[in-house]
Amino acid sequence: MDRRQFVRIGVAAGAAVGASGAQAQAAPAAAGKHPGGILDAGVREQQRMMEAGKLTSHALTSQYLARIRTIDKAGPRINAIIEINPEALKIALEMDRERHLKRVRGPLHGIPVLLKDNIATGDRMSTTAGSLALSNVRAARDAHVAERLRAAGAVIIGKTNLSEWANMRSTHSVSGWSARGGLTLNPYSLDRNCSGSSSGSGAAIAAGLATLAVGTETDGSIVSPASICGLVGIKPTLGLVSRSGIIPIAHSQDTAGPMARSVADAALMLAAMTGADPKDPITQEGEGKGGDYLAALRPGGLQGARIGVARNFFGENDELDAVIEKALAELRAQGAVLVDTEVPNVNKYGDTETEVLLYEFKADLAAYLKEYAPTASVANMADVIAFNQQHRQRELPYFGQEYLERAQQKGGLETPAYREALANNHRYARAEGIDRVMREHQLDALVAPTGGPAWLTDFINGDHFSGSFSSPAAVAGYPHITVPAGYVHGLPVGLSFVGAAFSDAALIRMAYSYEQATLHRRAPQFPPSVSLAVR
């Protein structure tokens, strides 16, 4: 089969996919269905169609690119995509050629994937963290995560918008906005926020603009937008996924992770992303410790599990709590043993967490720019601050750069105040936090609401963030998975599973069993606002 035959098959399959997607969109959304046809399906279903010769990677990629044009850049204009990979279709054709030669690389072969625009790609796309200071700056090479995904056969079709500098710019920021990318809208209510900082990744996968996306998290930046956009998000244990080539906030908490429409898809992607990286020594410590993510995708994963209900993360929203109480009842019905408890000492590292992030942001950003963006006009935090001041009409129209300025005032990583703050974080988030409560109650996991439903985007007052279960796992560097749990007035909310270090596979097993028993996810319908009549 030559290249022209591949193109002809791709066009024919693409037409079929487009037709089924249009028919499905005309019908009401239902839990467990695929309103976007094959575009809203999962990795395994897409792979089955490609294996059967009913679909090609070129056709699938073409249809996602068409959907980006009609949903992201026109129609509701959710603005989740900051840049399209001009080589996407070429890569897809190559994956089809390899498949024809029976050289399938694995479960992600030919599957379209989006990367958050703080993950370096050594190709024709820029890597900017949403900042105009890095506009048109191409990374010197791929981040390790991008390398791993390419090696697995994934087709990187573009970059997603994000909260600029991963939401570490201002104390009054608006999540999902960047000077380069503008504002990403929530597909479940266009006037509401997607949360951040992986806003574009969340909105894109919710809207069916790709099969999978990569987000990054320092504290909540995967699990919060995943919850608010009705997705599964996995923040892995620190050390399972390399940090090299990712525009940083803080190496003691930063990690990339999958954002997907199902636990199975997220697990498949995590398996492809993990692995030792000589440029990130922590990954050698974590190699092989996360467990078998794919073997975890089996029924009965909640039977006999002892799960702590972190009651000190309830009470922010009565309707949210009611949804989560139903989720707890389902956990019991699936055989879990629930224990009411609290995560101790969560009020003892709020300030020191911020201190650590500021110190590490200054040091880690300079190191990234030197290695991955040597041609950029900015080389350090001071340069970024100066750039923003010089371009304040475009960079600072809605909020300032207080965090950048505070970071610039910090000393180096040898400063005693930094070391003391980091030790405090680890003491109270790990040994006297998650580890303590799990040991005392002999728990396999902790659960709580991931966070509240999406808030109205407000450029005057900034984000109206209402509570989150992200900090304990984020500060500890421990795994955290969010799964759709239901809706509050049509807005998705998630149930979080948090565990000890390297319990990632165990959490996937429990999250998968809960998801399969409930199938709460419904595709968005892009309403302009929420109807209060909807529960």
C-alpha positions in Angstrom: 0.0 0.0 0.0 1.5 3.3 -1.0 1.0 6.8 0.5 -1.8 7.7 -1.9 -3.8 4.6 -0.9 -3.4 5.6 2.7 -4.7 9.1 1.9 -7.8 7.6 0.1 -8.6 5.3 3.0 -8.2 8.1 5.4 -10.6 10.4 3.5 -13.2 7.6 3.2 -13.0 6.7 6.9 -12.9 10.4 7.9 -16.2 11.0 6.0 -17.7 8.1 7.9 -16.5 9.3 11.2 -17.7 12.8 10.5 -21.2 11.5 9.6 -21.5 9.4 12.7 -20.3 12.4 14.8 -22.9 14.7 13.3 -25.7 12.2 14.0 -24.6 11.7 17.5 -24.3 15.4 18.2 -27.9 15.8 17.2 -29.1 13.4 19.8 -29.2 14.1 23.5 -26.0 13.3 25.5 -26.3 10.2 27.7 -23.9 8.8 30.3 -21.6 6.1 28.9 -22.4 7.0 25.2 -20.2 8.7 22.6 -22.0 11.8 21.5 -19.1 12.7 19.3 -18.9 9.3 17.6 -15.4 7.9 17.2 -14.0 11.3 18.2 -15.4 10.9 21.8 -14.5 7.2 22.0 -11.5 5.8 23.9 -8.1 4.5 22.9 -9.1 0.9 22.8 -12.2 1.5 20.6 -10.2 3.7 18.2 -7.4 1.0 18.1 -10.0 -1.7 17.3 -11.3 0.2 14.4 -7.7 0.8 13.1 -6.8 -2.8 13.5 -10.0 -3.8 11.6 -9.1 -1.4 8.7 -12.1 0.7 9.3 -10.1 3.8 10.4 -6.7 5.2 10.0 -4.7 7.5 12.1 -4.7 10.0 9.3 -8.5 9.9 9.2 -8.8 10.2 13.0 -6.3 13.1 13.1 -8.0 14.9 10.2 -11.4 14.7 12.0 -10.0 16.0 15.2 -8.4 18.9 13.3 -11.7 19.6 11.6 -13.5 19.5 15.0 -10.9 22.0 16.4 -11.8 24.3 13.5 -15.6 24.0 14.1 -15.7 23.9 17.9 -12.5 25.6 19.1 -11.9 28.3 16.5 -15.6 28.8 15.5 -19.0 27.9 16.9 -18.7 28.1 20.7 -15.0 29.1 20.3 -13.8 27.4 23.5 -10.2 28.4 22.6 -8.5 25.4 24.2 -5.9 25.0 21.5 -3.0 27.5 21.4 -1.2 26.0 18.4 -1.6 23.2 15.9 1.3 20.9 14.9 1.8 21.5 11.2 3.3 18.0 10.9 0.4 16.2 12.6 -1.0 14.6 9.4 2.5 13.7 8.2 3.1 11.9 11.5 -0.3 10.2 11.3 0.5 8.9 7.8 3.8 7.5 9.1 2.0 5.7 11.9 -0.4 4.2 9.3 2.5 3.1 7.2 4.1 1.4 10.2 0.8 -0.3 11.1 0.5 -1.7 7.5 4.0 -3.1 8.0 2.8 -4.7 11.3 5.1 -2.4 13.3 2.6 -1.3 15.9 4.5 0.4 18.8 1.8 -0.1 21.5 -1.7 1.0 22.6 -1.1 4.6 21.7 0.0 3.9 18.1 -1.6 6.5 15.8 -3.7 8.0 18.7 -3.9 11.9 18.6 -2.6 13.6 21.7 -2.4 17.2 22.9 0.3 18.6 25.1 0.0 21.5 27.4 2.0 24.5 26.1 4.7 24.3 28.8 6.0 20.9 27.5 8.9 21.3 25.2 8.7 19.9 21.7 11.7 20.0 19.4 9.6 20.6 16.3 8.0 23.4 14.5 5.7 24.4 17.4 6.6 26.9 20.1 6.8 26.2 23.8 5.7 29.3 25.7 3.8 28.7 29.0 1.3 31.2 27.4 3.8 34.1 27.7 4.5 36.5 24.8 8.1 36.5 26.1 8.5 33.0 24.6 6.3 33.5 21.6 7.8 31.8 18.5 10.6 30.3 20.6 11.1 26.7 19.6 12.6 24.4 22.2 16.0 22.9 21.6 14.6 19.4 21.9 11.7 17.4 23.2 10.8 17.1 26.8 11.2 13.5 28.0 7.5 13.2 28.2 7.1 14.2 24.5 9.9 11.7 23.6 8.1 8.9 25.4 4.8 9.6 23.7 6.4 9.8 20.2 8.2 6.5 20.9 4.8 5.0 21.8 3.4 6.0 18.5 1.2 8.9 19.7 0.5 11.7 17.2 1.1 15.0 18.9 -1.5 17.2 17.1 -1.0 20.5 19.0 -0.5 22.4 22.2 -3.2 23.5 24.6 -3.7 26.9 26.2 -3.1 27.3 29.9 -3.1 29.8 32.8 0.0 31.8 31.9 3.2 30.6 33.7 1.0 27.8 35.0 -1.0 30.2 37.3 2.2 31.3 39.1 2.0 34.9 38.0 -0.5 36.8 40.0 -2.4 36.6 43.3 -5.5 37.8 41.4 -5.2 35.7 38.3 -7.9 34.4 36.0 -7.4 30.7 35.3 -7.3 29.7 31.7 -6.1 33.0 30.4 -2.7 33.7 28.9 -1.4 36.7 26.9 -0.5 34.4 24.0 -3.6 32.2 24.0 -6.4 34.3 25.4 -9.2 32.8 27.6 -10.2 29.2 27.4 -14.0 28.7 28.0 -15.7 25.9 29.9 -17.6 23.6 27.5 -20.2 22.9 30.2 -21.0 26.6 30.6 -19.2 29.1 28.4 -19.3 31.9 31.0 -17.6 29.7 33.6 -14.0 28.9 34.3 -12.1 25.7 33.4 -9.9 26.2 36.4 -6.2 25.8 35.8 -3.5 25.7 35.0 -4.2 22.8 32.6 -7.3 24.6 31.4 -6.9 24.0 27.7 -6.1 20.3 28.2 -9.3 19.9 30.2 -11.5 21.8 27.9 -10.1 20.1 24.8 -10.6 16.6 25.9 -14.0 17.3 27.3 -15.0 18.8 23.9 -13.6 15.9 22.0 -10.7 17.7 20.3 -8.3 14.8 20.7 -8.3 11.4 22.4 -5.8 12.3 25.1 -4.0 15.3 26.6 -1.1 15.9 28.9 -1.5 18.3 31.8 1.0 19.4 34.4 0.5 20.0 38.1 2.2 21.7 41.0 -0.9 21.9 43.1 -4.2 21.1 41.6 -3.4 22.0 38.0 -4.4 18.5 36.6 -7.1 17.4 39.0 -9.0 20.7 39.3 -9.5 21.3 35.6 -10.2 17.6 35.1 -12.9 17.6 37.8 -14.5 20.8 36.5 -14.4 19.5 32.9 -15.9 16.1 33.7 -12.7 14.2 33.1 -10.3 11.7 34.7 -7.0 13.3 35.7 -4.0 11.6 37.2 -1.3 13.4 39.1 1.3 10.6 39.5 3.7 10.1 42.4 6.6 12.5 42.0 9.3 10.7 40.2 7.3 8.4 37.9 7.2 11.0 35.1 10.2 13.0 34.1 10.2 16.8 34.7 12.9 17.5 32.2 11.9 19.8 29.4 8.8 21.1 31.2 8.6 24.8 31.9 8.7 24.7 35.7 7.3 26.1 38.8 8.9 23.9 41.4 10.8 20.7 41.0 9.7 19.5 44.5 6.1 19.3 43.3 5.9 19.5 39.5 4.8 16.6 37.5 3.0 15.9 34.2 0.1 13.6 34.1 -2.8 12.3 31.8 -6.1 13.9 31.3 -8.7 11.7 29.6 -12.4 10.8 29.2 -11.9 7.5 31.1 -9.7 5.8 33.7 -8.6 3.2 31.1 -7.4 5.9 28.7 -5.6 7.8 31.5 -3.9 4.5 32.6 -2.8 3.7 29.1 -1.3 7.1 28.7 0.4 7.0 32.1 2.1 3.7 31.1 3.5 5.4 28.0 4.7 8.5 29.9 6.6 6.9 32.8 10.2 5.8 32.7 13.7 6.6 33.8 15.3 9.7 32.4 19.0 10.4 32.9 18.3 14.1 32.9 16.0 13.7 35.9 17.6 11.5 38.6 14.4 11.3 40.6 12.9 9.1 37.9 15.5 6.5 38.5 14.4 6.3 42.1 10.8 5.8 41.0 11.4 3.4 38.1 9.1 0.4 38.3 7.5 1.5 41.6 4.2 2.8 40.4 2.8 -0.7 39.7 1.1 -2.2 36.6 -1.4 0.4 35.5 -3.0 -1.8 32.8 -3.5 -4.8 35.1 -5.3 -2.4 37.5 -8.1 -2.1 34.9 -10.2 -4.9 36.1 -13.6 -5.2 38.0 -13.8 -5.7 41.7 -11.1 -3.2 42.6 -13.0 -1.8 45.5 -13.9 -5.1 47.1 -12.4 -5.0 50.6 -10.6 -1.7 50.1 -10.3 0.4 53.3 -10.9 4.0 52.3 -10.7 7.0 54.5 -13.3 9.8 53.9 -11.4 13.0 54.5 -14.2 14.9 56.2 -12.1 18.1 56.6 -12.5 18.6 52.9 -16.3 18.6 52.9 -18.6 21.5 53.8 -17.8 24.0 51.1 -20.9 23.4 49.1 -24.0 21.5 50.2 -25.0 20.3 46.8 -21.5 19.1 46.1 -21.5 17.2 49.4 -24.8 15.6 48.4 -23.2 14.3 45.2 -20.2 13.0 47.0 -22.3 11.2 49.6 -24.0 9.3 46.7 -20.5 8.4 45.5 -19.6 7.1 49.0 -22.7 5.0 48.9 -21.6 3.5 45.6 -18.1 2.8 47.0 -19.8 0.8 49.9 -22.0 -1.0 47.4 -18.9 -2.1 45.5 -17.4 -3.6 48.7 -15.3 -0.8 50.1 -15.0 -0.3 53.8 -15.3 3.4 54.6 -13.8 5.1 57.6 -14.6 8.7 58.5 -11.4 10.6 59.2 -9.5 13.8 58.6 -6.1 14.5 57.0 -4.1 16.0 59.8 -1.9 19.1 59.8 -3.2 20.5 56.5 -3.1 24.0 58.0 0.7 23.8 58.7 2.2 24.1 55.3 0.1 26.7 53.4 2.5 29.5 53.8 5.7 27.4 53.5 4.4 25.7 50.3 4.2 29.2 48.7 7.7 30.0 49.9 9.1 26.8 48.4 7.4 27.5 45.1 8.8 31.0 44.9 12.4 29.9 45.6 12.2 27.0 43.2 10.4 28.9 40.4 13.2 31.5 40.2 16.0 28.9 40.1 14.2 26.3 37.9 13.0 28.8 35.3 16.5 30.0 34.7 17.7 26.5 34.3 15.0 25.6 31.8 15.5 28.7 29.7 19.3 28.0 29.5 18.9 24.4 28.4 15.7 24.4 26.3 15.2 28.0 25.1 18.8 29.4 24.6 17.6 31.7 21.8 14.8 33.4 23.8 15.1 37.1 24.6 14.6 36.3 28.3 17.1 34.3 30.4 15.7 34.5 33.9 12.9 35.8 36.1 14.1 39.4 36.1 14.0 39.4 32.3 10.4 38.0 32.3 9.3 40.7 34.7 10.9 43.4 32.6 9.4 42.0 29.4 5.9 42.1 31.0 6.4 45.7 32.0 7.5 46.7 28.5 4.5 44.9 27.0 2.0 45.6 29.8 -0.9 46.4 27.6 -0.9 42.9 26.2 0.6 41.0 29.2 -0.9 42.9 32.2 -4.3 44.1 31.1 -6.3 42.1 33.8 -3.9 41.3 36.6 -0.3 41.8 37.6 2.8 39.7 38.2 3.1 39.6 42.0 4.4 36.1 42.2 7.1 36.7 39.6 8.2 39.8 41.6 8.2 37.9 44.9 10.1 35.0 43.4 12.8 37.4 42.0 13.4 38.7 45.5 14.3 35.2 46.8 17.8 33.9 47.3 19.2 30.6 46.0 18.2 27.1 46.9 21.0 26.9 49.5 19.1 29.6 51.6 18.3 28.2 55.1 14.8 29.7 54.9 14.1 27.6 51.8 15.4 24.4 53.2 13.4 24.9 56.4 10.2 25.5 54.5 10.7 22.4 52.3 11.4 20.3 55.4 8.2 21.6 57.0 6.2 20.8 53.9 7.4 17.2 53.8 7.0 16.7 57.5 3.4 17.8 57.7 2.2 16.6 54.2 3.9 13.2 54.4 5.0 11.7 57.7 2.5 13.7 59.9 -0.1 14.0 57.1 -1.1 11.4 54.6 1.2 8.7 55.9 0.0 9.2 59.5 -3.7 9.0 58.8 -3.3 6.0 56.5 -1.2 4.1 59.0 -3.4 4.8 61.9 -6.5 3.6 60.1 -4.8 1.0 57.9 -6.2 2.7 54.8 -5.6 1.9 51.1 -6.7 5.3 50.0 -8.4 8.6 51.0 -11.4 10.1 49.2 -13.0 13.6 49.2 -14.6 16.0 46.7 -11.9 17.1 44.3 -13.2 20.7 44.5 -16.3 22.8 43.8 -18.1 23.3 40.5 -16.9 25.8 38.0 -17.2 29.5 39.0 -18.1 32.4 36.8 -15.0 33.9 35.0 -14.4 37.3 36.5 -11.6 39.6 35.1 -12.2 42.2 37.7 -12.0 40.1 40.9 -10.0 37.1 39.6 -10.8 33.5 40.4 -13.5 32.6 42.9 -11.9 29.3 44.0 -13.9 27.4 46.5 -11.9 24.7 48.2 -9.8 21.8 46.9 -8.4 18.5 48.0 -5.3 18.9 45.9 -2.7 20.3 48.4 -2.0 17.2 50.6 -1.0 15.0 47.7 0.7 17.9 45.8 2.9 19.0 48.7 3.7 15.4 49.6 4.4 14.4 46.0 1.9 11.5 46.3 -0.6 10.2 43.7 -4.0 11.7 43.2 -6.8 10.6 40.7 -10.1 12.4 40.1 -13.0 10.7 38.5 -16.4 12.2 37.4 -18.8 11.9 40.3 -21.9 13.8 39.0 -23.2 17.3 38.4 -24.2 20.4 40.3 -26.6 22.4 38.1 -25.2 20.7 35.0 -21.6 21.4 36.1 -19.3 18.4 36.6 -17.7 17.6 39.9 -15.1 14.9 40.7 -14.4 12.4 43.4 -10.7 12.2 44.4 -8.7 9.1 45.3 -5.4 9.9 47.1 -2.8 7.4 48.3 0.7 6.9 49.7 3.8 7.2 47.6 3.8 4.9 44.5 0.3 3.6 45.2 -0.7 4.8 41.7 -1.8 1.4 40.3 -3.9 0.7 43.5 -5.6 4.1 43.0 -6.3 3.4 39.4 -7.8 0.0 40.3 -10.2 1.7 42.8 -11.0 4.6 40.5 -11.7 2.3 37.6 -14.2 0.2 39.6 -16.0 3.3 40.8 -16.1 4.7 37.2 -17.4 1.5 35.7 -20.1 1.2 38.3 -21.4 4.8 37.8 -20.4 6.1 34.3 -21.3 9.6 35.2 -19.5 11.4 32.4 -21.7 13.2 29.8 -20.3 15.1 26.9 -20.7 18.9 27.1 -23.4 20.8 25.1 -21.7 24.2 25.2 -24.5 26.2 26.8 -23.9 29.9 27.2 -24.7 29.7 30.9 -26.0 27.4 33.6 -29.7 26.7 34.0 -30.5 26.7 37.7 -33.4 24.3 37.0 -30.8 21.6 36.1 -29.6 19.5 39.1 
